[in-house]
Amino acid sequence: MPSRARSALVLTSTAALAVTLAAGAATAAPVAAGSTAAACVDTSATLPYEESFLARTEAQQLIAGGGFDDTVAAFREALCGVGSAGAAATLVKEQGAALWRLAVDRVQGRVDTGGWLSAGDDRPLYWARLAMVADLRRWTPDFELTAAQRQQLIDTMDRVLRGQDDIRFPAADRITRTLVTGFDPFTLNRDVRQANPSGASALALDGVTVKGPNGPIRIEAALFPVRWRDFGQGMVEKALLPHFRPGKKQVDVFATTSQGRVGRIDIEHYNGAWRAGFGDNEAVCYRGIAPIPAGIPTVTPQPQWTVSTHPITAMVKAGTGPFPVYDNTQVTEVPGDTPIDPVTTTCPAAPSPGTVRADGPTPGSQARAGGGGNYLSNEIAYRATLLRDAVGLDAPGGHIHTPVLQGLDASKPQELTNPTFEANRAAINAQIRDLVLVAAGTVND
């Protein structure tokens, strides 16, 4: 197995190649593993809310615990050898792609990065990505870099290091192409040690091929941030659209996933257009109808509700693991003629009152919560299924809410993992995998 130092040097070599190929680049000198000094990064500059959590000891321990501390240091040093905005763009794409593949290989047991956290932990990738984004934000190159160019570099890193550019399905016949999405950790203000089992499941499934009842099932996966602004800018649709359009590599089944309720798994039957009332990883709230950006295929007029096309009955009855699985048909609605309140981004946003219905929405009603609530879990399900309908994709698809990942002791705030926490993640991962395979196994029945 490669060592942690070896993993870091692999990425350093990738960075050097990127710098060499880009126009105007200066070749970066080799970087010793573990080096942290980088004169071109102003570490005194103030970081925005989400990245400010990097100052916490736990965040740095989670990077090191995954064996990614040398990787982050190598990226920081590589920035100092970049001589142009074009070279920086190449560096970000190359290093971002390399770290995503390294993270997937680590979770799936193909590489040992040398960290002390378990291979299945999703948190090292989250914090390493955040650290690299912070370095881009505080980078002081010796050439002119506009604010727009810097933001484009950050956006590219955000996308590439979540695997959104790495979704590659084979075009062969009789392969069930299955797309799974997960999320970053969130509510860091409550507990900076948070993990997200949906993200861990996505890493564990990316690129996996499994023998199914009707032929091979190929799974590709990607992650998404817990941030309203990315969704409003169309990140979900831009990532999914190339794989939802007709063609030989069009998906046959998809599942968006997120962390949901304690002790249970919910297949969310209905998704609502309403977003409301809870702060994201940037401490921003949003209350109003989910905006669909210009240029994105959609249904007009924008529907209040979308519906899962998962084989829910089969998934509920499949006996996939220790957590009970439910067909969650609950929604919250208001009458269709209710005036729509002005949009607000102030936290805390005002509550969204309405009538809770156990058996789905009333025809003509307005959404105030889908089965998955009115946070980003509901919204990724809404956006994915709305896009499905807009492009005419005939495929099983919808949202799976994982159980809450429990096990960390609140009375031991320095404890980053323990056997109970690890066992709970493994159990959730296994059951989500089996549920995805049940859905995929119904294709071509």
CORQUISUL-V483004 format. One record per backbone hydrogen bond with DSSP energy under -0.5 kcal/mol. CO is the residue of the C=O (numbers start at 0). NH is the residue of the N-H. Records with the same first field share a line. If there is no record, write none. Layout:
CO=NH ; NH
//
This chain:
2=6
3=7
4=8
5=9
6=10
7=11
8=12
9=13
10=14
11=15
12=16
13=17
14=18
15=19
16=20
17=21
21=24
31=34
37=40
39=41 ; 139
40=42
41=44
47=51
48=52
49=52
50=53
51=54
52=55
55=59
56=60
57=61
58=62
59=63
60=64
61=65
62=65 ; 67
63=66
64=116
67=71
68=72
69=73
70=74
71=75
72=76
73=77
74=78
75=79
76=79
77=80
78=81
80=25
83=87
84=88
85=89
86=90
87=91
88=92
89=93
90=94
91=95
92=96
93=97
94=98
95=99
96=100
97=101
98=102
99=103
100=104
101=105
102=106
103=107
104=109 ; 110
105=108
110=112
117=120
121=125
122=126
123=127
124=128
125=129
126=130
127=131
128=132
129=133
130=134
131=135
132=136
133=137
134=138
135=138
137=41
145=149
146=150
147=151
148=152
149=153
150=154
151=155
152=156
153=157
154=158
155=159
156=160
158=161 ; 163
159=162
161=222
162=165
165=167
171=174
174=176
175=177 ; 217
176=251 ; 252
177=219
178=254
179=221
180=256
181=223
186=189 ; 190
190=193
195=198 ; 199
196=200
197=201
198=202
199=203
200=204
201=205
204=207
207=218
209=211 ; 216
211=214
214=211
215=175 ; 217
216=209 ; 218
217=177
218=206
219=179
221=181
223=183
224=226
225=280
226=230
227=231
228=232
229=234
230=233
233=237
234=238
235=239
236=240
237=241
239=242 ; 243
240=243 ; 244
242=250
246=249
251=395
252=178
253=397
254=180
255=399
257=401
260=263 ; 403
262=323
264=325
265=267 ; 400
266=268 ; 327
267=398
268=307
269=370 ; 371
270=305
272=289
274=287
279=282
283=279
286=343
287=274
290=292
292=295
303=272
305=270
309=311
310=314
311=315
312=316
313=317
315=318
323=264
325=266 ; 327
326=328
327=268 ; 269
328=359
330=356
331=367 ; 368
332=354
333=365
334=337
338=340
343=286
344=284
350=352
353=355
354=332
356=330 ; 359
361=364
365=333
368=331
369=372
371=374 ; 377
372=369
373=275
374=378
375=379
376=380
377=381
378=382
379=383
380=384
381=385
382=386
383=387
384=388
385=389
386=390
387=391 ; 392
392=394
395=253
396=308 ; 309
397=255
398=267
399=257 ; 401
400=265
401=259
403=405
407=409
408=411
411=414
413=415
417=421
418=422
419=423
420=424
421=425
422=426
423=427
424=428
425=429
426=430
427=431
428=432
429=433
430=434
431=435
432=436
433=437
434=438
435=439
436=440
437=441
438=441
439=442
441=444
//
